[in-house]
Amino acid sequence: MGEPDDDAWVLAFDGWDAGDEGRREALCTLGNGRFATRGAHPEARADGVHYPGTYAAGIYNRLRDELAGQAVETESAVNLPNWLDLRFAVGDADWVGLTEDEDEDEADVEVEHQRVELDLRRGVLSRWLTVRDAAGRRTSVHQRRFVDMARPYLAALHTVVTAENWGGRLRVSSGIDGAVTNAGVARYRSMAGGHLDVTEARGTAGDTVLLVARTNGSGVEVAVAARTRVDGATAGVGGGPGRIAHEFSCELAAGGSVVVEKVVALVTSRDVAIARPAVAALEQLASAPGFDELRAAHEKAWTQLWRRFRLELTDGVGTLPAPEAMLVLRTSAFHLLQTVSPHNVDLDAGVPARGLHGEAYRGHVFWDELFVLPVLTLRLPVLARSLLRYRTRRLDAACRAARAAGHTGAMFPWQSGSDGREESQRVHLNPRSGRWLADTSCLQRHVGLAVAYEIWQYHQATGDREFLADHGAETLLQIARFFAGLASRGADGRHHIRGVMGPDEFSTRLPGRTDPGLDDNAYTNVLTVWVLQRAADALDALPATRRAELQENLGLGADELARWDEVSRTMYVPFHPDGVISQFEGYADLLELDWEGYRLRYGDIGRLDRILEAEGRSVDDYKVTKQADVLMLFYLFSADELRALLERLGYALPPAAIPRTIEYYVARTAHGSTLSALVHAWVLARANRENALEHVERTLLGDVGDLQGGTTAEGVHIGSMAGSVDLMQRCFAGLETRENILWLNPHWPRRFGRLTVAVQYRGQPLTIEVADREVTVCAAPGPGRAVRVGCGVDVRDLEPGQTAWFRAG
C-alpha cells in the first residue's frame, strides 16, 4: 500500500454479519478469467450463510427435472471442487467455524474481531480474525489469498495462526472438497444440483493431495491438486466422502504462531494443450514456487492490466466523492477482468451475465457483451475478438435454430451456454406466489442484433479486416438474413416484425392474445434497419475475392440484397400521436399503473411482474417496463444517427421529440434490471446531465450497494459493472468509433473536475482528459501510425507522441 489514494483501491468489510455474507463473498471473488473463487472464508461450508463456489469459464453440465408437470433439462455452470478448504482446531475441540447452524460440528466461538480487505490494485484478499472459544482461549488468524493472474492454473492461500493466550496443540486440515453441489440460488434449490462425480481422491508423494471429478452429463474432467506446507508439523492424509485432506498437528507456545502455505492447481479437460488433467495439475504444482514468489508475479500482471484500464477522477461523481467513486469504478473493472481476462483468449467462453461469481442465471450468456465489449475493445482488442469468436463459432447452431423455427439466416439464443442452443427456461418460479409460470423470454430475438452490433463496433474500433473477412461478415450477413426474413410487408406497404420481445422483459404479449410475442417492437425494428445497412457495408469492406466467396457460399444474390435494401427503407416504427416512439404496436392502448400507490404498498417495485401476478393480474396489461427498451435506441445511437435511420424510413424525429420520448419512458420504468439505471444514466446525461446523476450513482452502486436487495450474493452483474466504466468513457467523454475516426463529444459536468481515461484505438495507446466541454488527447510515443480524431467538425490526424486539444461546440 503506501500511496495516498490507497483508500480508493481497497474494498473493506468489518465484523461478521450473517445477513451480508453472501454479498461480501460475491464482491470478494478472486479470479483470472479462466476460473474464479468466491470470497467465502476458507473454513466455511455451504450452510445458508456462507457459500463457497469455484467456477471455470465454459464449464457446464445438464440435469433433468420435473417442474410444473413438465420434464425440463437445464444446463448450468458447475460449482467445482472447493480448493479453499482449510480448517483449524485447538487441541481436541471441534473445528473453528463461523456459522449459525447448530447442527454443524464446529466449536462455539465468539468473534472478537474480523476485517476483510480486497486489494484491487494487487488482486489479493486479506483477512484478520480473532476468536475466543468457550474456554477463553483467544486465537488470531491472518490470511491472504489470490487466484493467479500470471499463472492461470494456480491459486494460493497463506495463513498465519497465532495462539494469543494459550499454549498447546493446534490441528489443521487442508483439503479439497469435491462433495459440492449447485445450491447457491434459493429459487433453484428444488432442482437437481449434483453435477460432479468424484473419480479419484488421494494423497501423492510428500505434501500434495489430488482430487479428480467429472461432470456427470457433459463429461468434463476437473483435476485439483493442493500442496500444503506447515513448518514443524506432523501430517497425515484424511478427509471424508468426496473430500481429501492433509491433517497437520503442531505444538504452539502462548503467543506463538504457525504458517500454513497452500498452493493449488486447477486443470480441466477443456483446457488447451492438456491431455490428462490430473497429470497436468500435478506438473503445474510441482513447478510452482512458494506463495511470495507467486504473489509477486501475480501483482505484476495486475499492474500491467491497470495501466490499460486507467481511469481517474479529480472531484467525484454526483454525491460520491472522488475516492468513493474511484473505488466503485475500480471494483467494477476488477470484477470484469476476473470474469474475462487475457487468459480467455484461448478459451471458447462467452460473457456470463453474472460473472464467475455465483450461480444466478445458471452461468448463461445473454446479451451483456453489448455492454462489456466497448470497454474491452478499446483496451484489450484481442480479448474482445476472442469473445466475439464465442458467438461466431456458434453460427451453425444459430442457423440450425432458425431453420427449425421455419426461418432463414441465424437465430441466436437469448440464453447461451456450452454449445449455442437455446438455454432459456421453459418455466420460471414466482417466489411471491409460489407458482411456476411459462417463460417466453426466448422470444428476445434482439440478441442477434446485439451480436451484429458488437461485430461492427469491433471492426470500427480496431480496423481488424481479417476478423471481418474470416468470421464477422458471415455472421453479420446471416443475422441480417434472419431479420429480413422475419419482416413481412403489410397492407400499409411497410414491413413489420411480429411475435418477438424487446429488451423489456415485462412485455410478453398484448392483452387478450394467447400467443406470446409483440408486434413491431421499435427497438427490434430500428436495429434491423441498422443491421441491414451494415451488412451492405460489411460486404463493401471485404476484398473482392472474399466477398464473392461469401455470396457464393451463402447463396446471397442481387435479388436478396435488393430486398434487404427495400426492407431497410420501408420498416414500420410505431409512434404515439404526440411523436413519442412507441415501444411496440398497441403500447399506447395499455392501462396506466398507479405507480405511487404501488410504491407505498410494496416499497421496492423493481419486479412488478411478480407483484402483479401474485395479485392475480398481468403486467402485460399496463404501460410498465422492467428496463429501458425504446431508450436503448438512444443508448446505442447518437441523436444524429437515430434521426438518420428514421429519416431513411420516412419518419421525422424533431428535436423536441427526443426529450419527450425520454421523459415518457423514464416515468414508466420499474428498473427491475441493473442495466436499466445504466441506460437511463447514459441517455439522460446527453439530454439533461442533472437528472442523470441519480441513475449514474445507482449504476455505480448497483452491486457494491446491492441495490436490488439480495441479488449480488448470487453473482455480480457484469454488464452493469462494465457499463459503469463505459459510462465514463463513451458517455461522459462522448467517445465514439465510426467512419474510421475516433469521435469525442464530452458531456462531463464542470464541477466534477477532470476525467482521465486510457484507451487503445487501432493499435495506438491514447490518454484522454475531459473537463467540461474541453478534451485533450495524447498519443503515446513510439512506433505506430497516425489515427484520426475528431470533435464536432474538427478532425485531425494524430501522430504517435502528439497531443491534440479540442473544445466541443
ChimeraX attribute file (.defattr): number of C-alpha atoms within 10 A of each C-alpha:
attribute: neighborCount
match mode: 1-to-1
recipient: residues
	/A:1	11
	/A:2	5
	/A:3	7
	/A:4	7
	/A:5	13
	/A:6	14
	/A:7	15
	/A:8	20
	/A:9	23
	/A:10	22
	/A:11	21
	/A:12	16
	/A:13	17
	/A:14	12
	/A:15	12
	/A:16	16
	/A:17	11
	/A:18	13
	/A:19	12
	/A:20	15
	/A:21	20
	/A:22	27
	/A:23	23
	/A:24	22
	/A:25	25
	/A:26	29
	/A:27	23
	/A:28	28
	/A:29	30
	/A:30	32
	/A:31	30
	/A:32	34
	/A:33	27
	/A:34	29
	/A:35	29
	/A:36	25
	/A:37	29
	/A:38	27
	/A:39	27
	/A:40	23
	/A:41	21
	/A:42	19
	/A:43	19
	/A:44	19
	/A:45	21
	/A:46	16
	/A:47	14
	/A:48	16
	/A:49	18
	/A:50	27
	/A:51	25
	/A:52	29
	/A:53	31
	/A:54	24
	/A:55	26
	/A:56	25
	/A:57	26
	/A:58	24
	/A:59	24
	/A:60	25
	/A:61	22
	/A:62	18
	/A:63	17
	/A:64	13
	/A:65	14
	/A:66	12
	/A:67	16
	/A:68	14
	/A:69	8
	/A:70	10
	/A:71	10
	/A:72	15
	/A:73	16
	/A:74	17
	/A:75	21
	/A:76	24
	/A:77	27
	/A:78	28
	/A:79	27
	/A:80	29
	/A:81	28
	/A:82	23
	/A:83	28
	/A:84	29
	/A:85	22
	/A:86	23
	/A:87	19
	/A:88	20
	/A:89	19
	/A:90	21
	/A:91	15
	/A:92	9
	/A:93	14
	/A:94	16
	/A:95	21
	/A:96	21
	/A:97	22
	/A:98	22
	/A:99	21
	/A:100	12
	/A:101	11
	/A:102	8
	/A:103	8
	/A:104	14
	/A:105	11
	/A:106	16
	/A:107	17
	/A:108	19
	/A:109	19
	/A:110	14
	/A:111	17
	/A:112	14
	/A:113	14
	/A:114	17
	/A:115	15
	/A:116	24
	/A:117	18
	/A:118	24
	/A:119	20
	/A:120	23
	/A:121	20
	/A:122	21
	/A:123	25
	/A:124	21
	/A:125	23
	/A:126	19
	/A:127	19
	/A:128	17
	/A:129	18
	/A:130	19
	/A:131	21
	/A:132	19
	/A:133	16
	/A:134	10
	/A:135	8
	/A:136	12
	/A:137	15
	/A:138	20
	/A:139	23
	/A:140	19
	/A:141	18
	/A:142	18
	/A:143	20
	/A:144	19
	/A:145	24
	/A:146	27
	/A:147	29
	/A:148	29
	/A:149	30
	/A:150	18
	/A:151	17
	/A:152	20
	/A:153	23
	/A:154	25
	/A:155	29
	/A:156	24
	/A:157	24
	/A:158	20
	/A:159	21
	/A:160	15
	/A:161	21
	/A:162	23
	/A:163	22
	/A:164	18
	/A:165	14
	/A:166	17
	/A:167	17
	/A:168	13
	/A:169	15
	/A:170	21
	/A:171	21
	/A:172	22
	/A:173	24
	/A:174	29
	/A:175	29
	/A:176	27
	/A:177	24
	/A:178	26
	/A:179	17
	/A:180	22
	/A:181	17
	/A:182	24
	/A:183	22
	/A:184	24
	/A:185	17
	/A:186	11
	/A:187	13
	/A:188	17
	/A:189	11
	/A:190	11
	/A:191	16
	/A:192	17
	/A:193	20
	/A:194	17
	/A:195	24
	/A:196	27
	/A:197	17
	/A:198	21
	/A:199	14
	/A:200	16
	/A:201	24
	/A:202	18
	/A:203	18
	/A:204	14
	/A:205	7
	/A:206	10
	/A:207	16
	/A:208	23
	/A:209	24
	/A:210	25
	/A:211	28
	/A:212	26
	/A:213	25
	/A:214	20
	/A:215	20
	/A:216	16
	/A:217	13
	/A:218	15
	/A:219	15
	/A:220	16
	/A:221	22
	/A:222	27
	/A:223	27
	/A:224	30
	/A:225	31
	/A:226	30
	/A:227	23
	/A:228	25
	/A:229	20
	/A:230	18
	/A:231	12
	/A:232	12
	/A:233	16
	/A:234	13
	/A:235	20
	/A:236	12
	/A:237	18
	/A:238	16
	/A:239	17
	/A:240	11
	/A:241	10
	/A:242	20
	/A:243	22
	/A:244	25
	/A:245	28
	/A:246	25
	/A:247	21
	/A:248	23
	/A:249	20
	/A:250	17
	/A:251	17
	/A:252	17
	/A:253	14
	/A:254	13
	/A:255	14
	/A:256	15
	/A:257	17
	/A:258	19
	/A:259	17
	/A:260	20
	/A:261	21
	/A:262	25
	/A:263	26
	/A:264	27
	/A:265	27
	/A:266	28
	/A:267	27
	/A:268	24
	/A:269	19
	/A:270	18
	/A:271	15
	/A:272	10
	/A:273	8
	/A:274	14
	/A:275	12
	/A:276	14
	/A:277	20
	/A:278	25
	/A:279	14
	/A:280	22
	/A:281	26
	/A:282	24
	/A:283	13
	/A:284	18
	/A:285	20
	/A:286	13
	/A:287	8
	/A:288	17
	/A:289	11
	/A:290	14
	/A:291	18
	/A:292	12
	/A:293	10
	/A:294	20
	/A:295	23
	/A:296	12
	/A:297	15
	/A:298	23
	/A:299	19
	/A:300	15
	/A:301	17
	/A:302	20
	/A:303	15
	/A:304	10
	/A:305	19
	/A:306	19
	/A:307	12
	/A:308	18
	/A:309	23
	/A:310	15
	/A:311	22
	/A:312	20
	/A:313	20
	/A:314	15
	/A:315	18
	/A:316	19
	/A:317	21
	/A:318	17
	/A:319	11
	/A:320	14
	/A:321	14
	/A:322	20
	/A:323	19
	/A:324	17
	/A:325	22
	/A:326	24
	/A:327	20
	/A:328	28
	/A:329	23
	/A:330	26
	/A:331	26
	/A:332	26
	/A:333	24
	/A:334	24
	/A:335	28
	/A:336	28
	/A:337	25
	/A:338	25
	/A:339	29
	/A:340	28
	/A:341	20
	/A:342	21
	/A:343	20
	/A:344	22
	/A:345	18
	/A:346	13
	/A:347	19
	/A:348	20
	/A:349	24
	/A:350	25
	/A:351	29
	/A:352	30
	/A:353	25
	/A:354	25
	/A:355	30
	/A:356	36
	/A:357	34
	/A:358	34
	/A:359	25
	/A:360	25
	/A:361	21
	/A:362	24
	/A:363	28
	/A:364	26
	/A:365	23
	/A:366	23
	/A:367	24
	/A:368	22
	/A:369	25
	/A:370	23
	/A:371	24
	/A:372	24
	/A:373	27
	/A:374	25
	/A:375	25
	/A:376	27
	/A:377	24
	/A:378	24
	/A:379	23
	/A:380	19
	/A:381	23
	/A:382	15
	/A:383	20
	/A:384	26
	/A:385	22
	/A:386	19
	/A:387	23
	/A:388	25
	/A:389	21
	/A:390	18
	/A:391	25
	/A:392	21
	/A:393	15
	/A:394	20
	/A:395	23
	/A:396	17
	/A:397	20
	/A:398	26
	/A:399	21
	/A:400	19
	/A:401	21
	/A:402	18
	/A:403	15
	/A:404	11
	/A:405	10
	/A:406	9
	/A:407	17
	/A:408	21
	/A:409	26
	/A:410	26
	/A:411	30
	/A:412	31
	/A:413	28
	/A:414	22
	/A:415	24
	/A:416	23
	/A:417	26
	/A:418	23
	/A:419	14
	/A:420	21
	/A:421	18
	/A:422	17
	/A:423	23
	/A:424	22
	/A:425	17
	/A:426	18
	/A:427	17
	/A:428	17
	/A:429	17
	/A:430	16
	/A:431	13
	/A:432	12
	/A:433	14
	/A:434	9
	/A:435	14
	/A:436	15
	/A:437	13
	/A:438	12
	/A:439	15
	/A:440	20
	/A:441	25
	/A:442	20
	/A:443	20
	/A:444	23
	/A:445	21
	/A:446	26
	/A:447	23
	/A:448	27
	/A:449	25
	/A:450	21
	/A:451	22
	/A:452	30
	/A:453	19
	/A:454	24
	/A:455	26
	/A:456	23
	/A:457	19
	/A:458	25
	/A:459	24
	/A:460	21
	/A:461	23
	/A:462	21
	/A:463	16
	/A:464	15
	/A:465	17
	/A:466	11
	/A:467	16
	/A:468	21
	/A:469	18
	/A:470	14
	/A:471	18
	/A:472	26
	/A:473	28
	/A:474	22
	/A:475	27
	/A:476	31
	/A:477	24
	/A:478	23
	/A:479	29
	/A:480	28
	/A:481	24
	/A:482	25
	/A:483	28
	/A:484	28
	/A:485	17
	/A:486	18
	/A:487	20
	/A:488	14
	/A:489	14
	/A:490	11
	/A:491	6
	/A:492	8
	/A:493	11
	/A:494	17
	/A:495	23
	/A:496	21
	/A:497	24
	/A:498	17
	/A:499	17
	/A:500	22
	/A:501	27
	/A:502	28
	/A:503	23
	/A:504	22
	/A:505	19
	/A:506	24
	/A:507	26
	/A:508	22
	/A:509	20
	/A:510	21
	/A:511	14
	/A:512	8
	/A:513	9
	/A:514	8
	/A:515	11
	/A:516	16
	/A:517	22
	/A:518	23
	/A:519	22
	/A:520	27
	/A:521	30
	/A:522	24
	/A:523	23
	/A:524	28
	/A:525	26
	/A:526	21
	/A:527	22
	/A:528	29
	/A:529	25
	/A:530	19
	/A:531	27
	/A:532	27
	/A:533	17
	/A:534	19
	/A:535	24
	/A:536	17
	/A:537	13
	/A:538	21
	/A:539	21
	/A:540	11
	/A:541	14
	/A:542	18
	/A:543	11
	/A:544	11
	/A:545	8
	/A:546	13
	/A:547	18
	/A:548	14
	/A:549	11
	/A:550	19
	/A:551	15
	/A:552	11
	/A:553	10
	/A:554	13
	/A:555	10
	/A:556	15
	/A:557	10
	/A:558	10
	/A:559	9
	/A:560	13
	/A:561	16
	/A:562	11
	/A:563	14
	/A:564	24
	/A:565	16
	/A:566	17
	/A:567	24
	/A:568	24
	/A:569	20
	/A:570	17
	/A:571	27
	/A:572	27
	/A:573	24
	/A:574	21
	/A:575	19
	/A:576	15
	/A:577	9
	/A:578	9
	/A:579	17
	/A:580	22
	/A:581	23
	/A:582	23
	/A:583	29
	/A:584	25
	/A:585	19
	/A:586	17
	/A:587	22
	/A:588	17
	/A:589	13
	/A:590	14
	/A:591	13
	/A:592	12
	/A:593	14
	/A:594	9
	/A:595	15
	/A:596	9
	/A:597	10
	/A:598	15
	/A:599	12
	/A:600	10
	/A:601	10
	/A:602	11
	/A:603	10
	/A:604	16
	/A:605	18
	/A:606	20
	/A:607	16
	/A:608	21
	/A:609	23
	/A:610	20
	/A:611	20
	/A:612	16
	/A:613	16
	/A:614	16
	/A:615	11
	/A:616	9
	/A:617	13
	/A:618	17
	/A:619	23
	/A:620	20
	/A:621	18
	/A:622	21
	/A:623	20
	/A:624	24
	/A:625	28
	/A:626	23
	/A:627	28
	/A:628	30
	/A:629	25
	/A:630	25
	/A:631	24
	/A:632	17
	/A:633	20
	/A:634	21
	/A:635	20
	/A:636	16
	/A:637	13
	/A:638	15
	/A:639	17
	/A:640	10
	/A:641	14
	/A:642	18
	/A:643	18
	/A:644	15
	/A:645	22
	/A:646	19
	/A:647	13
	/A:648	15
	/A:649	20
	/A:650	13
	/A:651	15
	/A:652	14
	/A:653	19
	/A:654	9
	/A:655	10
	/A:656	10
	/A:657	15
	/A:658	19
	/A:659	14
	/A:660	15
	/A:661	19
	/A:662	20
	/A:663	14
	/A:664	14
	/A:665	23
	/A:666	18
	/A:667	12
	/A:668	18
	/A:669	21
	/A:670	23
	/A:671	22
	/A:672	22
	/A:673	19
	/A:674	24
	/A:675	23
	/A:676	27
	/A:677	27
	/A:678	31
	/A:679	29
	/A:680	28
	/A:681	27
	/A:682	30
	/A:683	23
	/A:684	23
	/A:685	22
	/A:686	20
	/A:687	16
	/A:688	14
	/A:689	17
	/A:690	11
	/A:691	13
	/A:692	21
	/A:693	19
	/A:694	14
	/A:695	20
	/A:696	25
	/A:697	20
	/A:698	19
	/A:699	27
	/A:700	29
	/A:701	20
	/A:702	27
	/A:703	28
	/A:704	19
	/A:705	14
	/A:706	16
	/A:707	15
	/A:708	16
	/A:709	12
	/A:710	15
	/A:711	20
	/A:712	25
	/A:713	26
	/A:714	23
	/A:715	29
	/A:716	29
	/A:717	26
	/A:718	30
	/A:719	26
	/A:720	29
	/A:721	31
	/A:722	28
	/A:723	31
	/A:724	33
	/A:725	26
	/A:726	23
	/A:727	25
	/A:728	23
	/A:729	27
	/A:730	21
	/A:731	23
	/A:732	24
	/A:733	27
	/A:734	20
	/A:735	20
	/A:736	21
	/A:737	20
	/A:738	13
	/A:739	10
	/A:740	15
	/A:741	20
	/A:742	20
	/A:743	22
	/A:744	29
	/A:745	24
	/A:746	26
	/A:747	23
	/A:748	26
	/A:749	19
	/A:750	13
	/A:751	13
	/A:752	17
	/A:753	16
	/A:754	19
	/A:755	23
	/A:756	20
	/A:757	20
	/A:758	21
	/A:759	24
	/A:760	21
	/A:761	22
	/A:762	23
	/A:763	17
	/A:764	21
	/A:765	21
	/A:766	23
	/A:767	17
	/A:768	23
	/A:769	22
	/A:770	28
	/A:771	21
	/A:772	19
	/A:773	18
	/A:774	21
	/A:775	24
	/A:776	16
	/A:777	21
	/A:778	19
	/A:779	23
	/A:780	17
	/A:781	13
	/A:782	11
	/A:783	10
	/A:784	15
	/A:785	13
	/A:786	17
	/A:787	19
	/A:788	17
	/A:789	20
	/A:790	20
	/A:791	22
	/A:792	12
	/A:793	9
	/A:794	11
	/A:795	14
	/A:796	15
	/A:797	14
	/A:798	19
	/A:799	20
	/A:800	19
	/A:801	15
	/A:802	14
	/A:803	15
	/A:804	16
	/A:805	12
	/A:806	20
	/A:807	17
	/A:808	15
	/A:809	10
